[in-house]
Structure formats: C-alpha cells, structure tokens
Amino acid sequence: MILFKIFISAFLINNVVLMRFLALCPFIGMSSDEDKSVGMGLAVTFVTVLATCVTWPIYHYVLDPLGLEFLKLLVFILVIASLVQLVEFFLKKKSPGLYNAMGIYLALITTNCAILAVTIEVIDNTCPFTGAPYTFVQSLVYAVGVALGFLLSLLLLAGVRRRLRTSPVPAFLKGTPILFVSAALLSIAFMGFSGLVK
C-alpha cells in the first residue's frame, strides 16, 4: 500500500509539471501533438527511472560511506547526461523520425530539472508515508510516478492544443497566451487531487 501511495502522490497529487512547475520547457515545446508527447514522455521515463536506479546505489554505497556527499550533484548530472546519450543513439538508429521531431528537446533531457530533482529527492528527503529514507524500491516507484506524471501532463496539453486549433480563440489570446492559460487551468484542475492519499 505504501508503494501505491508513493506512486499516486508522485503521479497526480504532486505532478512534476502541473503542481511543481518543473520541466516546463519540454512541456510547452513537445506538446504540439500526441506522438511527440509520447516519444518525449517515454524518453524521460526511461532516463528518470534508469538515473534513479544508478544514482541511488552510487550515493548510498560509494559517496556516503566515503564522505563524498558534496560530489552528489556532479555525479548525478554526469549519470543523467550519459543516459541521455544512450537514448539519443537508440532513437537515431531505431526511430529517426522521432529523433528528428524531438530535435533540440532530446538534448535538453540532460538539463531537464525534473530528472535531477527526482534523483536528489529520493536521497535528501524521507518518504512522507513512512517517515524513513526512501528505500531503493520506493525510490524507483517514485521515479516511475514522476515520469509518468510528466507524460500525462504532456498528453493532456497536447489534447488541449489540438482542440484549440479549431476553437474560436480571441485574437489577443491566440498562440502562446492561450497555451499558458490552458496550462494554468490544468494546474488548477490538478489541485483537486490534493488530499487523495493520506
């Protein structure tokens, strides 16, 4: 039950984009259609989960015992950058269309603050449901929840953007303004999930 609560909390209640306002650049840039959103969301999910899978043991079994906690940020960024390179090579070879569609946003996964936030949060914070530090499994569940929450927010905005293309939007709101108004309304809607898990 604790793992389910951690997942729901990361996925809906504390959605990384709509409630915490992290990763806004790819949220706006990659939500122009559903295919791009899914591609970006899956790439971020892969990198987030794998980064957590690698950084948690590095911190607990190497950095912390050796008193090198101050290197945490540097090491975590290097791990994330390496994983993004793997994703980039894979997409270039297996899905050139998606690789070209993602363009600069694929490289920006390296600087996606949501990924770095997850790797740091599972180290620095305690689980809100147990009061103890995150275990390895709990940190992976948290990472999956955050990454899928990111994917959900991308898909929601992509659906809204599709509807906006054929909607009678006032001239002064067309383009970016209506996009930010829509994102704000999505954020307000997500506030309804607060208190879902106690």
C-alpha positions in Angstrom: 0.0 0.0 0.0 2.9 2.4 0.7 4.3 1.9 -2.8 0.8 2.7 -4.3 0.6 5.8 -2.2 4.1 6.9 -3.3 3.1 6.3 -6.9 -0.2 8.2 -6.8 1.4 11.1 -4.9 4.2 11.5 -7.5 1.8 10.9 -10.5 -1.2 13.0 -9.6 -1.0 14.9 -6.3 2.5 16.4 -6.7 2.6 16.2 -10.5 6.1 17.4 -11.5 4.8 19.8 -14.2 1.3 20.9 -13.2 1.8 21.2 -9.4 5.6 21.7 -9.0 6.3 23.6 -12.2 9.4 21.7 -13.2 10.3 20.7 -16.8 8.2 23.5 -18.3 10.4 23.9 -21.4 9.8 20.4 -22.8 6.2 20.6 -21.5 5.5 23.5 -23.8 7.9 22.6 -26.6 6.9 18.9 -27.0 3.2 19.0 -26.5 2.3 20.2 -30.0 1.0 16.7 -30.9 0.4 13.4 -29.2 3.1 11.5 -31.0 5.8 13.9 -29.9 4.4 13.9 -26.4 4.5 10.2 -26.1 8.0 10.0 -27.5 9.3 12.7 -25.2 7.4 11.2 -22.2 8.8 7.7 -22.8 12.4 9.0 -23.2 12.1 11.0 -20.0 10.6 8.0 -18.2 13.5 5.8 -19.3 16.1 8.3 -18.3 14.4 9.1 -15.0 14.0 5.5 -13.9 17.4 4.4 -15.0 19.1 7.5 -13.5 17.4 6.8 -10.1 18.4 3.1 -10.5 22.0 4.1 -10.9 22.3 7.2 -8.6 20.7 5.7 -5.5 23.3 2.9 -5.1 26.1 5.2 -6.1 25.2 7.6 -3.3 24.4 5.0 -0.6 27.3 2.6 -1.4 30.0 4.9 -2.7 29.6 8.6 -2.0 28.0 8.5 1.5 30.4 5.8 3.0 33.5 7.7 1.6 32.3 11.1 2.9 31.9 12.4 -0.7 28.3 13.6 -0.4 29.4 17.0 -1.8 30.0 15.4 -5.2 26.4 14.2 -5.4 25.2 16.9 -7.8 28.2 16.5 -10.2 27.9 12.7 -10.2 24.2 12.7 -10.8 24.4 15.2 -13.7 27.1 13.0 -15.3 24.9 9.9 -14.9 21.9 11.7 -16.5 24.0 13.1 -19.4 25.4 9.6 -20.1 21.9 8.1 -20.1 20.5 10.8 -22.4 23.4 10.0 -24.9 22.3 6.3 -24.8 18.7 7.4 -25.6 19.9 9.7 -28.3 21.9 6.9 -30.0 19.0 4.5 -29.7 16.4 6.9 -31.2 18.8 7.9 -34.0 19.2 4.3 -35.0 15.7 2.8 -34.3 13.4 5.8 -34.8 14.9 8.6 -37.0 11.5 10.3 -37.4 11.0 10.7 -33.7 14.7 11.7 -33.3 14.3 14.5 -35.9 10.9 15.6 -34.4 12.4 15.9 -30.9 15.3 18.0 -32.2 16.9 20.1 -29.5 14.5 18.9 -26.9 16.2 15.5 -26.9 19.4 17.1 -25.8 17.5 19.2 -23.3 16.6 16.0 -21.4 20.0 16.3 -19.9 19.1 19.6 -18.3 15.5 18.6 -17.5 15.3 19.7 -13.9 12.6 17.1 -13.2 15.1 14.2 -13.7 17.7 15.8 -11.4 15.0 16.7 -8.9 13.9 13.0 -8.6 17.4 11.7 -8.1 18.1 14.3 -5.4 14.7 14.0 -3.7 15.0 10.3 -3.1 18.4 10.9 -1.4 17.7 14.0 0.6 14.0 13.6 1.6 12.2 11.0 3.7 9.2 9.1 2.4 6.1 11.1 3.6 4.2 7.9 4.3 6.8 6.1 6.4 9.0 9.0 7.7 12.1 6.9 6.9 14.5 7.5 4.0 13.4 6.1 0.6 14.4 2.5 0.0 15.7 1.5 -3.4 12.3 0.1 -4.4 10.4 3.1 -3.1 12.8 5.5 -5.0 12.1 3.5 -8.2 8.3 3.7 -7.7 8.6 7.4 -7.0 10.7 7.9 -10.2 8.1 6.0 -12.3 5.3 8.1 -10.8 7.1 11.4 -11.5 8.0 10.3 -15.1 4.5 9.0 -15.9 3.1 12.2 -14.4 5.3 14.1 -16.8 3.9 12.0 -19.7 0.4 12.6 -18.5 0.8 16.3 -18.4 2.3 16.3 -21.9 -0.6 14.3 -23.3 -3.2 16.5 -21.6 -1.7 19.7 -23.0 -1.3 18.0 -26.5 -5.1 17.2 -26.4 -5.9 20.7 -25.4 -3.7 22.2 -28.1 -5.4 20.0 -30.7 -8.8 21.4 -29.6 -7.5 25.0 -29.6 -6.6 24.8 -33.3 -10.2 24.7 -34.2 -11.6 26.8 -31.4 -12.7 30.4 -31.7 -10.0 31.9 -29.6 -10.0 35.8 -29.4 -7.2 37.3 -31.4 -5.3 38.8 -28.4 -5.1 35.3 -26.8 -4.0 33.3 -29.9 -0.7 31.4 -29.7 1.3 31.4 -26.6 -1.1 33.3 -24.3 -4.0 30.8 -24.7 -1.4 28.0 -24.2 -0.4 29.4 -20.8 -4.0 30.0 -19.8 -4.7 26.3 -20.7 -1.7 25.1 -18.7 -2.8 27.2 -15.7 -6.3 25.7 -15.9 -4.8 22.2 -16.0 -2.8 23.1 -12.9 -5.9 24.3 -11.1 -7.7 21.1 -12.0 -4.8 19.0 -10.6 -5.2 20.8 -7.3 -8.4 18.7 -6.9 -6.2 15.7 -6.3 -4.7 17.1 -3.1 -5.8 15.0 -0.1 -6.4 12.0 -2.3 -3.8 9.9 -0.4 -3.2 10.3 3.3 
